[in-house]
């Protein structure tokens, strides 16, 4: 084993170098105590034996040990002053081993010069002193076994030479045997201690290397996740454009006089668009939650009618699969009120119900509201296949689906429960899950009740309102001609006068034909082209320029298919009303009705607004 090689195996040169550096530093750190102890022990021994050993021998021994201690002190001083990057140099180890060998020779010389041949008592005292120095060397030098050996060997040799002068053969044999036994034991103990110390150092550096490797892998995973998010954002934005236009065209087509078979086809197409829109909405919800642009707007409302309506709306879906959907409401909750964000709570409960119905093939789903202490527990319990215990923590992750035994066409993207978890955190709900494989699953939402009920305001839900925009002038700006045509067709069907453009400059050129200031601007977030020969702009800047052009704070809507969190924050920070593609005509009509304070009617008398 050489001085540059660690005493425990490692194939990593960096770790081996770090181990050597720690060995060198530890040896030099403990050395000064040994220098001082050597001088004190030498002077004390010489004083005890001053009457039995000639003065010139004592002075010779004292001189040698003091000079060696001083030389070692100078070596340690130079090591302490050298730059940190040089402390791992193997030359420092070699010089320390030379100094340790010199110190051992000094004590070995004492064993030869200071022995008193005719006194067994003094022989034993000096022998114990030498063995004590060997013991001290274990704790000082065991971190590097070779250094201990080069220090202890000359001490043992000097002791044996001194013992050989003892005239009493019986005592000489006994002391040599015990000294040999002690030396072998000391070497074995030093070897074990050396391996333990170096293993501890190696473990420290291996753990650090492992932590660094895990950090790098975590960083790579994070980069992959960011790349995935960017890909989904780009793909979602590009796919939203045709779906957005298709939904607007279908809304306009549905208002035209068509034969019954055509109306059925339109209804089927709208169903397909709605399914696609649900998938996009899930991706959008995740992005909006990541961006932090969804902020709860709590209101106080009655719980019982709210829950009954959600269950009623899912009855048809459950019956379509041959399932029962039961509703249980604790009698004590008939007059209960909650204070929370109603649309966000509705999204949580809808996702849980839809998930339960989707993954249940036979049996039923129970939607139950029960009192729990001073609060409320909302349970969604199904008789589906259940979830293994080791997968319960995974189901709230994005894009996780547990291979349901169902042939339902719309299986989603595995985002529903992730949205539930995120919304639960946002609204401070506690959401628990319990499941038994082969028996079913229970999701529970714990929330507080409101002690001071306030009559609820009407809450808009799932409607297709009829809107009158007669006499309104609307400006539409989108770099996709299909979107411009679709919005123009829909808004015109509501009675509005519409001017559309693909770029700001094109729209500005048409402004001369406007007989007055527009009543509304609807602009896409991402636009191509330039702003009056300046630079590529977005919808926020275009809206600002149009307002400046007409010197009016014209109401405006920003429409986007963006899912990137930074872009979403930028859009919401503009203060504009932000709507997301694919744009639901009912939602647009609801916002326009609020904006213009126009009456809105729907076929079933209800209105709907989704988050």
Secondary structure, 3 states (H helix, E strand, C coil): CCCCCCCCCCCCHHHHHHHHHHHHHHHHHHHHHHHHHHHHHHHHHHHHCCCCCCHHHHHHHHHHHHHHHHHHHHHHHHHHHCCHHHCCCHHHHHHHHHHHHHHHHHHHHHHHHCCCCCCHHHHHHHHHHHHHHHHHHHHHHCCCHHHHHHHHHHHHHHHHHHHCCCCCHHHHHHHHHHHHHHHHHHHHHHHHHHHHHHHHHHHHHHHHHHHHHHHHHHHHHHHHHHHHHHHHHHHHHHHHHHHHHHHHHHHHHCCCCCCHHHHHHHHHHHHHHHHHHHHHHHHHHHHHHHHCCCCCCCEEEEHHHHHHHHHHHHHHHHHHCCCEEEEEECHHHCCCEEEECHHHHHHHHHHHHHHHHHHCCCCEEEEEEEEECCEEEEEEEECCCCCCHHHCCCCCCCCCCCCCCCCCCCCCCCCHHHHHHHHHHHHCCEEEEEEECCCEEEEEEEEECECCCCCCCCCCCCCCCEECCCCCEEEEECCCHHHHHHHHHHHHHCCCEEEEECCHHHHHHHHHHCCCCCCEEEEECECCCCCCCCCCCEHHHHHHHHHHHHCCCCCEEEEECCCCHHHHHHHHHCCCEEEECCCCHHHHHHHHHHHHCCCEECCCCCCCCCC
